[in-house]
Structure formats: C-alpha cells, structure tokens
C-alpha cells in the first residue's frame, strides 16, 4: 500500500514541512496545515503536494510539483513536472485521474504519454520543484551548461562506472567532443561539477 503523506512550505518562514495534511475546513484550524506526530504548521496552500509513493534513482521521494529529468533523455527536450488530478484524458483517449506529468517543453504535451508510471519506469531524477526552481519549470533545454569546448548541450550525459561513480561527459556517441568532469560520487555532484566547469 502506498504511504500517504504530504509536504508544503511553512507560511512563517518558507521551510518545507512533511507529514499529514489538515484541510482548512477542520473545526479547529482555519488555514491548511501539515502535521507530524507533535506539531501542526500552517502552510502556503499553493505549495501543498502529495507524495507519489515512489523515489527517484537517487532515492529521493517524488512529490506533486517536483521537476524530473529522465535518466536517458533521448529526443525529449526539457523536464517533466509531476501533477495530480484529472489531466482531461491522455493522447490514448483514457482519462487519467491521479499522478501525471506535463512537459516544460509544451509542444511535447500534445504528442507524448502523460501517465506518471510510464515515465517513472524509464528512470527519473528529481532536479527541483516548481515552487523553488521557477527557472527549471520554464526551461525547454538541458539541465547542463553548454560544453565549453564544442558548445553543445544535447551530447552531454552522466555515465556511471562499475563502482557507481559518475561523471558528466560530452559524449562522442552523441556527436560531442569527449570533454569530461572526471568521476564524482553522485549524479547531482557530476551535474554541479560540469556546470561549474562550463561557466
């Protein structure tokens, strides 16, 4: 059974709070809240998001409002945003009430499946959320800065070795020049090192 929990930004200071959701129509509270075992915190209603019950490739919990990057982007430009509700039917003609994704590259919403599990099974990583990372939710291109040597972004990928160390590389296989960060301890660190080097 899926674990039901929520998150929201605390109204007082913007800190993320995780726990049970208390709607604003409860007898005792007039504002939407998140509660753990000992405390209740008023939240900014627009930041409320439900846990999908799944974690990304790094073990990070995936919530409604999260921005995801595919492990292998293929022909997909941009990022995926996790939503919850009725997406008014997919391209396959079936209504999909529950978790679904939309693309930051809007033209892809008309030609690709939007059911969450289809994309989750392809391998995803949380790279931000729509509340803290507006710049990502509006991007239509790569999470990587352009290669400082050849200027490409579509050829950059993160590759793991047999010990799970990872490095960002401007891949020859994708038409790149072979520039690399050297091995890092995690995917996110490889991305950070690449972008720092590229600037």
Secondary structure, DSSP 8 states (H G I E B T S, - for coil): -----EEEEBTTT--EEEEEEE-TTSSS-SS-EEE-SS-EEEB-GGG-EEEEEEE-TTS-EEETTEEEEESS-TT--S-EEEEEEE-S--TTS---EEEEEEESSGGGGGTS--BHHHHHTT-EEEEEETTT-HHHHT--S-SS---TTT--STTEEEEE-TTS-EEEEE-GGGT----B---BSSHHHHHHHHHHHH-
